[in-house]
């Protein structure tokens, strides 16, 4: 089981951050979000190789843009 923004989801071996984005309802491959996994920031340049472990607590924080 994993937690994404305080909602529980089933965990599967090999889950990537891109799977997490899809599960959370994001439609862009690389949405404008900050990713925390178990309290640690995951930098955008490592999203391609980051694998989500069972029991992970993930927080996706939307970044605001404007001008």
C-alpha positions in Angstrom: 0.0 0.0 0.0 1.2 3.5 -0.8 -0.2 6.9 0.2 -0.6 9.7 -2.4 -1.7 13.1 -0.9 -3.3 11.3 2.1 -5.2 8.7 -0.1 -4.3 5.1 -0.1 -3.6 3.1 -3.3 -2.4 -0.4 -4.0 1.3 -0.8 -4.5 2.7 -2.8 -7.4 6.4 -3.7 -8.1 8.1 -1.3 -10.4 5.9 1.7 -9.8 7.5 4.9 -11.2 6.7 8.5 -10.4 5.0 8.7 -13.8 2.6 5.9 -12.6 2.0 8.0 -9.4 1.1 11.1 -11.5 -1.4 9.0 -13.5 -2.9 7.5 -10.3 -3.3 11.0 -8.9 -5.1 12.2 -12.0 -2.4 14.3 -13.7 -2.5 14.2 -17.5 0.9 15.7 -18.2 3.9 13.4 -18.2 5.9 15.9 -16.2 3.4 18.1 -14.3 4.5 21.3 -12.5 4.7 19.7 -9.1 7.1 19.3 -6.2 7.4 15.6 -5.2 8.1 14.5 -1.7 8.5 10.8 -0.9 8.7 9.9 2.8 9.5 13.5 3.6 12.3 13.8 1.1 12.2 16.0 -2.1 12.7 14.0 -5.3 14.4 16.3 -7.9 12.9 16.5 -11.3 16.1 15.3 -13.0 15.8 12.0 -11.1 12.1 11.3 -11.8 12.9 9.0 -14.8 14.8 6.5 -12.6 13.0 6.8 -9.2 11.1 3.7 -8.2 8.4 3.9 -5.5 8.7 1.4 -2.7 5.8 -0.3 -0.9 4.7 1.7 2.1 5.8 5.0 0.6 4.1 8.3 1.6 4.0 10.6 -1.4 3.0 14.2 -1.5 2.5 16.0 -4.8 2.5 19.8 -4.3 1.2 21.9 -7.2 3.5 24.8 -8.2 1.7 28.0 -9.0 2.7 29.9 -12.1 1.6 33.4 -13.0 2.7 36.8 -14.0 
